[in-house]
């Protein structure tokens, strides 16, 4: 399959409230648009990005380093959207 291949990007939580239900829900919605699996990784914990509950189990506070992983290059747009969401503080950070 020519579009296969795992791609990872590193980002971090920058908003004061950390990862809570609203951003977890938005990330899950974005991940649902992917053709293959999307994962969020913190240290040795890897969770399904389409699951709000799984995302919340990461207990990602401000400063937490996150690795976002996609399993298909065709989902790179979804990856970019999720990374951008993190980098803009889930729309909650004043710049």
C-alpha angles and dihedrals in degrees: 000000000000096000095054124107134107116256124188133192128187123221138147141227108260105171121097095238095053121210109341135160099284098054091038089056093049092048090050090051091051092047091051088066092062121101092220137026122305118200135193115208130195114178104311095341116101120184138182108260091211091065118081091195092051091050092050091052088068088072088210109189126182109301096026111144112228129193114204114202131191125188099209128050088218087072095059091111090058089048091052091049093052093046090049090050090055093044092052091053093250087293089295101097124091111220 
